[in-house]
Amino acid sequence: MILADAYSIAGLQWSPNGRWLVIVARFNGSRDIVWLVDSQTGDRLQLTP
């Protein structure tokens, strides 16, 4: 459910402890951006402009 509003998802990679997810995705009509997603809270941190 934490990626329910994402599309064009690519490069999905989990952290070794399973808490963090790194993806390349689009949210809300944006272009492809690398995101760090907290799997516990769903919070996203944009890693590329």
C-alpha angles and dihedrals in degrees: 000000000000090000098040092117095044126099137180088036115185139157096033110186130169124213116244091255093049095236100103131053124195116202142163106226149136123246125186096354096310125141122258108299133173110242135188109212126195105222092204099052104017090233113152130210117196109226100182130041 
